[in-house]
Amino acid sequence: MTQKLGRHGIPVRTARNAALAALAADLPSPILADVTVMHRHTALRWVAYVRRDWAEYLAARAADEDTPPL
């Protein structure tokens, strides 16, 4: 199936990784491991990879607010 899709220009690995990242962003790692039948450590790595960390964004916004407008 991968070869057939590849012949038509459909990047299978990219689509797979995007779908897995979307699942990992919404599911806890034990559920992700059960749903995708992957090892729990692999699921934990995916969840950590897509973890939403807003600290850098908030720091940048605070710095922008301290800077006077041009």
BELZI-V762285 format. One record per helix or strand. SS is the DSSP state (H for helix, E for strand). FROM is the first residue (numbers start at 1). TO is the last residue. Records with the same first field share a line. If there is no record, write none. Layout:
SS: FROM-TO, FROM-TO
This chain:
H: 2-7, 12-26, 29-36, 40-49, 55-66
